[in-house]
Amino acid sequence: MRFCMPDLNDAPDLDATVPVAGPTPSAGSTPRLTVNLPLPEDLAKLLPEGTYTVQSFLGQGGMGAVYRGTQVRLQRQVAIKIMCRDQGKDHGFEERFRREALALAQLNHPNIVNVIDYGEAGPDYLYIVMEYIDGSDLVGVIRSGQMTQETALKLLPQICDALQFAHDNGIVHRDIKPANIL
């Protein structure tokens, strides 16, 4: 989801580390994913040839990891989210992923990130490509001390409007939290 946030110069701290592509975990930090994540240059090789380049790792959550990339033909920045195909041996996962990508691509709302593409990234991953939003998430705004009452009162209706729009179109987010609000 995207909203009109204050522009922050400092990117928020990631609260998780990357098992393969990132730094050694610090004391007390635990990666959310237990699978090895591809390095950006390796992910680019798994995507359909000539469609995307991958510049950097952005972060990870409980279901996947997100990378910054470029859609080659249109030369636009994108966010590429990958998820392990083997989500707990859930046989319906891939079909739900496909249906969700198609449904999300139909949403057209100023406060919802646009879905551009989806597919398979090699034998181990599924991917979804979304517009890239440059800036901080809500966690970063809160940590920066810039979350004033006035800012919160401006954001809340936008968040509610986006969620209502998604719900009206049969989409339930299921993971609303400050880190998922851009």
N, C-alpha and C positions, 0 to 999 in steps of 0.2 A: 504494500500500500504506500502511497506517497501523499504527502501533505505539505502545506506551505510552512516550512520550518525556518528559523533564523539560520543564516549562512554561517557556518563555523569553520575556522581554519584548521582546527585539529580534528583528525579522524578519531572516532571512539576506539577505546581499547577493546580488542577482541577478548571475549571471556573464555575462549577455548583455543587449544593449540591444534596444529595440523600434524597428524601422525607421521606423514612422509614428507610433505612439502614445506613444513614450517619448522620453527625453532624447537629445540628440546623443551618439553613441558617443564614449567617451573613448579616449585613445591606447591602442592595443593591444587594444581590445575588438572583437570581430567578431560581428555578429548571426548566429545559426544558420540562420534562415530567410532566403531571398532574396526572398520575396514581401512585399508590403505588408500589414501587419496592420490590421484595422479598429480604429478607436477604440471604446471601450466603447459610446458612444451610437450609433455606426453599426452595431455588431454586433447590438444590441438590435433594430434595424429589419430585420435579415436573418433573425432567428429567427421561428418561427410567432407571429403576432400574439396578444398577451395572455398568452403562456405564461411568459416570463422577462423580467426586467429585468437590466441589466448595470451593475454599480457600478464595477468597476475591473479593470485589467490586473494579473495576478499574476506571469506569467513566460512563458518560451518555451524550447523545446528543439528538437531536430533535426527533429521531425515536426509540431510545432504550437505553439500558444500557449494559455494558460489564463487565463480571466477569472473574477472573482468575480461572482456574480449571485444573483438571488432567483427561486425558482419561485413565480409570482404566486398561483396558486390555494391553495397550501398555506402560503405565506408562510415558506418555509424557504430558508436560504442554500444555494447550490450552487456547484460549480466547473464552468465550461463550457469544454471543450477544443475548439478548432477546428483543422482541418487543411485545407490547400489541396487541392482536388479533383485538381489537376494534379500529382500526386506523380511527377515525372519521366516524364510521359506513360505511366505504368503503367496499362494498361487494366483490370487485375484489381484495382486498389487499392480502388475503391468497393465491390466485392463482398466483398473480404476485410474491409474496415472494417465492413460490415453484419454479417457473420458473427461478427466479433470482438465487436462491441457486444452482439449477442444472447447469445453465450457468456458474456461477462463479467457480463451482467445475471443470469445463472443462479447465479453464485457467491455464496454466503452464508457468510461467514467473518468473525470479529471483527477480523481484521487485514488485510482487503481492502476497499478503498473500494467502496461500492455504486454501481452504474450505475443511473441514473434514466431516461434518455431518450437518443435519438440521432436524427439526421436531417440534412437539408440546410439550410444557411444561405446563401440566395441562390445565385447561379450559380457562385460560386467556392469555397465552403467546405462541409465536412462538420462536424458537431458531435457531441459526446457530453457528456451532462450527468451529473455524479457528485456524491455528497454532498460538502459542503465540510468540510474538516478545518481547524479553527482552531489554529494553532501552527506550530512550526518543522519543517523537514525535518532529516534526519540531518546534512547539511552544516552547518546552523546550530548543532546540538548540538555537533558536533566543533569548529567555529570558536569557540564560546563557552567552550571548555575544560571543559564539564560532562560530557564523555564519559569517565567513569571506567571502570575495569576492571569494576566491579560493574554499572554501567549496560549496558556492552557484553555482559556475560554474561546479563543479563536480556533484552536485545533479540534476540540471535542466535537463540535457540530460536523466538521469535515470527516472525522473518523466515523461518526455515527451514520452520516449520509452514505459513505462508501460501503460500510457494512450492510446497511439496509438495502442498497442497490444490489449488492452481491446476493443477499438473502432472497430478495425479490426475484432474482434470476437463478435460484436453486443452488447457490454456492454458500457453503458454511465454512468459514476460515479455519476454525478449530485450533488456532495457535496465535491468538491475538496477544501481543506483548510489546513493550517498548522497542525491543530489538527488531521487530518486524514492521515498524512504522517508520518510513523514510521521510 
